[in-house]
Structure formats: C-alpha cells, structure tokens
Amino acid sequence: MKRLLLTMLVLVGFVAMDASAKEKPAEKTRTADTDKDGKVSKEEFLALAKKNAEKKGIEYNQKRAENIFAKKDTNKDGFLTADDVVKKTAPKKEKGAGTAEQ
C-alpha cells in the first residue's frame, strides 16, 4: 500500500499538482527539473519524491523511488525527458488488436 501511495505521490508531483491532465509531456517535467536543463536527473526526481512524501506525512523510501525512476527512464540515460514520459504514459494496445504481438 505504501508503495502504491509513494508511486502516486511521485506521479502527482511530477505532473504538478496544479497542472491539467492534458499537459504536453515537456510541461510535465518542469516541476521536477529544478536546474531547468530540460531533463530530470535522478537526483531531482528523488528530491521531489522525498518532498512529496514529507508533504503527505508518509515515510520516504529511497529504494522504491530509485526503482520508479529506473522504470520511467526508458532509454536508460540517467535522465527523464518528455520522451520518457510519453513512452510510459501512452495507452497500451491489447494483444490481437493490430499489434505485432498477435
């Protein structure tokens, strides 16, 4: 349950609490991108995860936050970019629905 809550908090912070759900992926990274270089480093992501956990009064688990970051970093370059966000938030196609997995 804590893992699910932490994941949700990180995602909420990543998208930005006051942002609409229809934001472009580049806009989703702005909250966590504290040095404004256009990408979110692991350190920036972990800092946001910790801040969100503290704000919500839940225990921060760095190992879980690192695992979430690793899963979101689809190209494994050590940064989250708009491309990583798009890849992880794009709707998944069902098997047999015109995919190569048929």
Backbone hydrogen bonds in HBPLUS format (Angstrom, degrees):
<---DONOR---> <-ACCEPTOR-->    atom                        ^
c    i                          cat <-CA-CA->   ^        H-A-AA   ^      H-
h    n   atom  resd res      DA  || num        DHA   H-A  angle D-A-AA Bond
n    s   type  num  typ     dist DA aas  dist angle  dist       angle   num
A0005-LEU N   A0001-MET O   2.95 MM   4  6.20 159.6  1.99 147.8 153.7     1
A0006-LEU N   A0002-LYS O   2.79 MM   4  6.00 161.4  1.83 151.3 156.4     2
A0007-THR N   A0003-ARG O   2.88 MM   4  6.06 162.6  1.91 149.8 154.9     3
A0008-MET N   A0004-LEU O   2.92 MM   4  6.13 159.8  1.96 147.8 153.4     4
A0009-LEU N   A0005-LEU O   2.87 MM   4  6.10 157.6  1.91 150.2 156.5     5
A0010-VAL N   A0006-LEU O   2.90 MM   4  6.11 162.3  1.93 154.3 158.7     6
A0011-LEU N   A0007-THR O   3.00 MM   4  6.21 163.9  2.03 149.7 154.3     7
A0012-VAL N   A0008-MET O   2.87 MM   4  6.06 156.8  1.93 148.6 155.4     8
A0013-GLY N   A0009-LEU O   2.90 MM   4  6.09 164.7  1.92 150.3 154.4     9
A0014-PHE N   A0010-VAL O   2.77 MM   4  5.91 151.2  1.85 146.8 156.1    10
A0015-VAL N   A0011-LEU O   2.94 MM   4  6.08 153.9  2.01 148.0 153.4    11
A0016-ALA N   A0012-VAL O   2.92 MM   4  5.90 137.9  2.10 139.1 151.5    12
A0019-ALA N   A0016-ALA O   3.03 MM   3  5.29 160.1  2.07 112.6 119.0    13
A0027-GLU N   A0024-LYS O   2.89 MM   3  5.39 130.9  2.14 113.9 126.9    14
A0028-LYS N   A0024-LYS O   3.29 MM   4  6.69 139.1  2.47 145.5 156.9    15
A0028-LYS N   A0025-PRO O   3.04 MM   3  5.07 128.9  2.31  97.1 110.9    16
A0030-ARG N   A0027-GLU O   3.32 MM   3  5.46 151.2  2.41 102.1 110.0    17
A0033-ASP N   A0029-THR O   3.04 MM   4  6.01 139.2  2.21 151.4 163.9    18
A0034-THR N   A0032-ALA O   2.90 MM   2  5.67 126.2  2.19 112.2  96.0    19
A0036-LYS N   A0033-ASP O   3.24 MM   3  5.30 158.0  2.29 104.2 110.6    20
A0040-VAL N   A0080-LEU O   2.80 MM  40  4.87 167.3  1.82 144.9 149.4    21
A0080-LEU N   A0040-VAL O   2.76 MM  40  4.87 156.5  1.81 136.2 144.2    22
A0045-PHE N   A0041-SER O   2.97 MM   4  6.22 162.1  2.00 153.1 158.0    23
A0046-LEU N   A0042-LYS O   2.87 MM   4  6.08 163.9  1.90 153.9 157.9    24
A0047-ALA N   A0043-GLU O   2.96 MM   4  6.08 155.0  2.02 144.4 151.4    25
A0048-LEU N   A0044-GLU O   3.04 MM   4  6.26 156.1  2.10 146.0 152.0    26
A0049-ALA N   A0045-PHE O   2.93 MM   4  6.19 156.7  1.99 148.8 155.8    27
A0050-LYS N   A0046-LEU O   2.91 MM   4  6.10 159.2  1.96 148.9 154.0    28
A0051-LYS N   A0047-ALA O   2.94 MM   4  6.10 162.6  1.97 146.9 152.1    29
A0052-ASN N   A0048-LEU O   2.90 MM   4  6.06 162.3  1.93 150.9 155.5    30
A0053-ALA N   A0049-ALA O   2.97 MM   4  6.17 154.9  2.03 145.1 152.0    31
A0054-GLU N   A0050-LYS O   2.93 MM   4  6.16 166.8  1.95 155.7 159.0    32
A0055-LYS N   A0051-LYS O   2.88 MM   4  6.04 156.7  1.94 147.4 154.6    33
A0056-LYS N   A0052-ASN O   3.02 MM   4  6.17 146.7  2.13 142.1 150.0    34
A0057-GLY N   A0053-ALA O   2.90 MM   4  6.01 110.9  2.39 137.2 154.9    35
A0058-ILE N   A0053-ALA O   2.95 MM   5  5.14 164.4  1.97 148.4 148.1    36
A0057-GLY N   A0054-GLU O   3.13 MM   3  4.94 149.2  2.23  95.2 104.7    37
A0065-ALA N   A0061-ASN O   3.05 MM   4  6.36 161.2  2.09 152.7 158.7    38
A0066-GLU N   A0062-GLN O   2.80 MM   4  6.02 155.8  1.86 153.7 160.2    39
A0067-ASN N   A0063-LYS O   2.99 MM   4  6.28 150.3  2.08 143.6 151.6    40
A0068-ILE N   A0064-ARG O   2.93 MM   4  6.24 155.2  1.99 151.4 157.9    41
A0069-PHE N   A0065-ALA O   2.97 MM   4  6.23 161.5  2.00 148.6 153.5    42
A0070-ALA N   A0066-GLU O   2.92 MM   4  6.16 161.5  1.96 148.4 153.3    43
A0071-LYS N   A0067-ASN O   3.03 MM   4  6.27 153.1  2.10 146.4 152.9    44
A0072-LYS N   A0068-ILE O   3.00 MM   4  6.25 152.3  2.08 150.1 157.8    45
A0073-ASP N   A0069-PHE O   2.90 MM   4  6.07 144.1  2.03 153.0 163.2    46
A0074-THR N   A0072-LYS O   2.81 MM   2  5.52 125.5  2.10 113.4  96.7    47
A0076-LYS N   A0073-ASP O   3.07 MM   3  5.21 156.6  2.13 108.4 115.7    48
A0084-ASP N   A0081-THR O   3.05 MM   3  5.22 119.6  2.43  99.8 114.1    49
A0085-VAL N   A0081-THR O   3.10 MM   4  6.47 158.1  2.15 152.7 158.7    50
A0086-VAL N   A0082-ALA O   2.90 MM   4  6.15 159.9  1.94 152.8 158.1    51
A0087-LYS N   A0083-ASP O   3.02 MM   4  6.19 164.5  2.04 148.6 152.5    52
A0088-LYS N   A0084-ASP O   3.07 MM   4  6.24 150.9  2.16 145.7 152.9    53
A0089-THR N   A0085-VAL O   2.96 MM   4  6.00 132.6  2.19 145.0 156.9    54
A0090-ALA N   A0086-VAL O   2.94 MM   4  5.71 126.3  2.24 148.4 156.4    55
A0097-ALA N   A0094-GLU O   3.15 MM   3  5.52 144.6  2.29 135.1 132.5    56
